[in-house]
Amino acid sequence: MKAKLVSFGHLEIDGEMYRKDVVVDGGKIRKRDKGPSKERYAKKWGHTPLTAAEEIPWGGKRLIIGTGAHGDLPIWPDVREEAARRGIEIEALPTEEACKLVKDLDAGDVYAIFHVTC
């Protein structure tokens, strides 16, 4: 799978441009639904953190989380707790670096969340 943070707020995956956070679940791409995490929004972050209340792609042995252009996406502790319970390794790093982790993977093997701003 080829993914690239083209610029702040612009992510390209396999030739298609996305301007919102996305979830890749075994190669299937969908918009990240932040609604379940909205109650934990805090002005100090300026955006909604990632929480286990969202529909997380738990299908693989590794979950890649692109934490934004500057790496500022907060990850709530319940995400890490649920991953540990399921035996899933989390790799959370700025989105540009997270994109590099998927470049040699078949789309069906990609379980990731990419934050496209901050």
N, C-alpha and C positions, 0 to 999 in steps of 0.2 A: 504494500500500500504506500502510495506517495502522498505525504502530507507536508505542508509548508505554511508557516505563518508569513504571509506575503508582506503585510504591514499591520500596524495597530488596528485591530478590529476586522481583519481580513484573513481568513484561513482558506487555503486551497487543498482539497483532497481529491486525488485522482482526476485533476482537471476541472473540478467543480468548485465554485467560490461560495463560501459561507461567511455571513456577517454576524452571526449569533453563535453562542456556545453550542457545541455539538457533542453528541454521545455516539461512540462507535461500539456496537454490540455484535461481535462476531462478524464484522464487515458491514453490517447494516447501520446506516447513518441516519440519525434523527436529531432534531433540535433538543437541547437540554431544557427540560421543564423545571424551572427554578421555583415554581409555586409552592411545593411542599416545604421548601427551605426559607421562604420569605419571612416567616415569623422570627427567624434568627438574624434578619438583616440588622446591621448596626451602622450608624452614621460614621463611626470611626473607620470602617472599611470602605464605605461608599458603595457597597454592592452586596449581593446575597452570597453567603458562604456555601460550600458544598456540604450537604448533610446526608445521612443515611436515609432520610425520609424521601429522598428523590429516587427515581428509578435508575439505580446504579447497574452497569453491565457486569454482573458477577460471574459470567460464564467461563472465564479462563483461570489460569493459575497466577496471572499477573494483571493488575489494573494500572494503566498508565494515566496519570492525571497531569495535563498541561495546565499550569497554574497562572497562565497569562503572559503577556509580553514582558512584564517586569517581575513575574513570579509572585504576585500579590493576592491570588485567590486563597482565602482562608478555607482550610479543610477542618470540619468539625471533628472532634475526637470520636464520635460515634461511627464515622466512616472507617477509621483505622481499627476500631474495636470489632466491627462487623467483618472486615477483611481478615483479621486475625482468627476470628471464630470460624471462618470459611476456609482458612489456610491459603489465602490469596496474598501475594506480595504486592504492595503499592509502591509505584515509582512516581513520585510527584516532583516535577521540575518545571521551569519556565517552558511555555508552549513551544517555542522554537526548538529547544532541546528535546522535548517530548516527541515532537514530530520526527526527529532523527531515529528514535527508538522503533518506529513502526516501518521505516523505509524498506527493510529487508523481510518483512513479514507478509504472508498471504493475508488478504483482507479478512478471511474467516477466522484468523487467529488474533485479530486485534480487538481488544477490550479497552476502551479509552474514553476519557472526557477531556475535551479541549476548551479552555477558556480563552477567548480571543482578544480581550482588552486587558487592562491593568496588569 
